Amino acid sequence: MATAASDVLKPDYGSGRRHLIFTDEHEDLRESMKRWVLDELAPHAEEWEETVWPDSVLHRMAELGYVGLCFPEEYGGQGGDYFYSLVRAECLSYAGSGGLGMGLAVHTDMVLPPIELLGTEEQKRRYLVPGIKGEKIACLGITEPGAGSDVAGIRTTARRDGDEYVINGSKTFITNGARADFILLVTKTDPDAGHDGVTLFLVDLKGDDGEPVPGFTVARTLEKLGMHASDTAELAFEDVRVPAANILGEEGKGFYHISWELQGERLVAAAGSVAGAERLFEKTLEYAKGREAFGRPIGRFQAIRHKFAEMATKIEAAKQLTYATAWRFNNGEYPVREITATKLFTSRVACEVADECIQIHGGYGYMKEYGIERAFRDVRLNRIGAGTDEIMLEVIGRSYGL
Ligand SMILES: Cc1cc2nc3c(=O)[nH]c(=O)nc-3n(C[C@H](O)[C@H](O)[C@H](O)COP(=O)(O)OP(=O)(O)OC[C@H]3O[C@@H](n4cnc5c(N)ncnc54)[C@H](O)[C@@H]3O)c2cc1C
């Protein structure tokens, strides 16, 4: 059937809502999860800045099947592909609480995937299954007071003693650290072996009575610039005994195992950065259409209009990069350079967008009641957590043999 030239040439600003990596099933999830986030989480965003998000959020999320999206059915999951993780991260942006999204992602996208990939059957039954049910909350312990970017420079040791290991050391900046039931802990089993002396353990932090296991203490909870809805703690391990069966993956291969974990973490962080930027863009666009100065909506000034054009272009580029890289990751490639570039670019875009959105809101952007200042504080972490900008640049630069 012939189409009129006027129809063909008309720009369609509403097109392309669904990216080619997503199917109807992904979009169904997006619809239902977004509704849940808007109805049950977003109304509490302000309150949880003071109290941190309650454990009941994870329980509910598990009940709705949103924790197990990408895990095999035999462990209680839905057996979906990696793209479901992106949809989940994107939907959580509607809560308007970076701290909530981060705390949940530590559980769903940082700790549970390595257990699925590397865990023994027994470990999957003890940690993955209750994790998917939301009965056990996880945290991830890489960073220490003396080593963050330099993972191989950590000092927490695990010394073999018969069928057990004895763990000593401390971890800091640990998200969910004050509440977690267990930790995926990065240790040194051979302090002289550099990268090859690193070993991962699954360590219970609470006994059956809910009290901390002997030798483990939450040394302190930490105050921070943003992400207030998330708890961040310093953890101390003093002669904590763990069965040798709790090694995750291979002894001495922990550096490579955790490097794999970081790839998924960075991609999900990228999706969160892009979605967060989109939410800020939408909110600010609405504001710019309503707020008047000098007799017209501020969005009608070219200087402001161009800010939106710049932001939209960067967000679109960041989104396409994220989806293209995720496609490769989902299809079995291990595109570390591209994931690293994606993480670097998207978190920078998110920070730039947050800054511009404050600017466009003027004084109101600086006030708490608009939620923009919170996003501005929350998003700053994205250029530090999961690997700093400088480390991302190092990884990319070195990948060219430099
Ligand atoms: C709110 C929050 C939550 C977090 N949650 C967790 C968590 O759950 N689990 C966890 O393990 N960690 C967590 N982290 C830690 C986070 O991953 C680290 O802060 C990050 O990796 C940087 O490490 P660092 O803070 O020790 O900085 P450092 O490594 O000391 O770096 C300091 C500065 O030096 C730069 N630098 C370091 N090495 C190089 C180099 N080779 N070349 C150029 N520049 C370099 C860095 O880019 C940075 O600018 C969290 C951090 C925060 C703030």
The ligand as a Gaussian input file, in Angstrom:
#p B3LYP/6-31G(d) Opt

LIG

0 1
 C       28.737000       4.417000      49.312000
 C       29.737000       3.377000      48.946000
 C       29.362000       2.047000      48.891000
 C       30.286000       1.056000      48.596000
 N       29.921000      -0.267000      48.642000
 C       30.884000      -1.227000      48.579000
 C       30.570000      -2.586000      48.823000
 O       29.410000      -2.958000      49.045000
 N       31.576000      -3.495000      48.802000
 C       32.873000      -3.143000      48.556000
 O       33.730000      -4.001000      48.569000
 N       33.199000      -1.848000      48.304000
 C       32.238000      -0.892000      48.327000
 N       32.568000       0.424000      48.091000
 C       33.963000       0.769000      47.839000
 C       34.277000       1.260000      46.439000
 O       34.223000       0.212000      45.519000
 C       35.661000       1.912000      46.537000
 O       35.510000       3.110000      47.274000
 C       36.299000       2.190000      45.187000
 O       36.609000       0.995000      44.537000
 C       37.575000       3.036000      45.339000
 O       38.419000       2.507000      46.300000
 P       38.995000       3.465000      47.455000
 O       37.849000       4.199000      48.042000
 O       39.833000       2.657000      48.371000
 O       39.887000       4.510000      46.710000
 P       41.458000       4.376000      46.345000
 O       41.710000       3.089000      45.690000
 O       42.255000       4.715000      47.556000
 O       41.610000       5.549000      45.285000
 C       41.711000       6.909000      45.672000
 C       41.912000       7.741000      44.403000
 O       43.096000       7.324000      43.733000
 C       42.788000       6.950000      42.406000
 N       43.633000       5.817000      42.000000
 C       43.835000       4.652000      42.644000
 N       44.637000       3.851000      41.908000
 C       44.920000       4.534000      40.770000
 C       45.683000       4.241000      39.596000
 N       46.282000       3.060000      39.436000
 N       45.759000       5.171000      38.636000
 C       45.113000       6.371000      38.764000
 N       44.386000       6.707000      39.846000
 C       44.291000       5.790000      40.827000
 C       41.317000       6.526000      42.443000
 O       40.724000       6.586000      41.162000
 C       40.764000       7.556000      43.396000
 O       40.518000       8.752000      42.714000
 C       31.638000       1.425000      48.331000
 C       32.003000       2.766000      48.343000
 C       31.082000       3.734000      48.656000
 C       31.542000       5.157000      48.725000

